[in-house]
Amino acid sequence: MQGTRCVQFSVNRKGTRLRVSCHFLLHCSALASTSIFLIMHCRDCALVTSSGHLLHSQQGPQIDQTECVIRMNDAPTRGYSGDVGNRTSLRVIAHSSIQRILRNRHDLLNVSQGTVFLFWGPSSYMRRDGKGQVFNNLQLLSQVLPRLKAFMITRHKMLHFDELFKRETGKDRKISNTWLSTGWFTMTIALELCDRIDVYGMVPPDFCRDPNHPSVPYHYYEPFGPDECTMYLSHERGRKGSHHRFITEKRVFKNWARTFNIHFFQPEWKPEPPAMNHPDNKPVF
């Protein structure tokens, strides 16, 4: 799974490899003066969403056969392994989920698997001067769990995620009151790390427009929680305050799947072929 050089690869439209420096992921070591960078490359990845579509899917064995398994936030495997698998290679975690991670650390922070934990958040949470909530918690964790592989996305790289959103949607994240989802970060990171991505549990962008769409919980591990489409639509239409734009993000992912080696399962779907005049929307990292 891990490479030997600080270089990562992504694939362009012609199938050739692009060299991309990996000096954007900053390791959170116990010593604040130490900076180590994540080196990771996978031939094939299973990106497992937290969607209720995974319930009763029995996709777990297929997911576990993949070289690298990517999960998000505090989505558990215990009790759901038949549907979502057991293995975790990379877990991408939002600053807002760190307390839930800490509460469930015995299940989620399993160092025996060699899982990499990648945290993202605004700079105020990641700062290293004693006032950054995420960094402070990770420093404490590194003392209790010295084998924990915990990384943070640098402030410079966070700005790139904003720029990519604007380039792909034409919308400025701040002006449109948009808060990028963990799914946005995870898919973009997966494009940098993986040659092939199999996404489990992600619906197409027009799924919730169908009046006969099945109702599933937003999270598979909260079966009595909010409905997925209700959550998607309320965030997509929200104007006051900041909201995730789940459907807008899925339009971008659908577009990327026309170009990159991305495949969707549970439900299984494929993007329709692009029109002849379809612009080159290749993400630039």
Secondary structure, 3 states (H helix, E strand, C coil): CCCCCCEEEEECCCCCEEEEECCCEEECCCCCCCCCECCCCEEEEEEECCCHHHCCCCCHHHHHCCCEEEEECCCCCCCCHHHHCCCCCEEEEEHHHHHHHHHCHHHHCCHHHCCEEEEECCHHHHCCCCCCHHHHHHHHHHHHCCCCEEEEECHHHHHHHHHHHHHHHCCCCCCCCECCCHHHHHHHHHHHHEEEEEEECCCCCCHHHCCCCCCCECCCCCCCCCEHHHHHHHHHHCCCCCECCHHHHHHHHHHHHHHCCEEEECCCECCCCCCCCCCCCCCCC
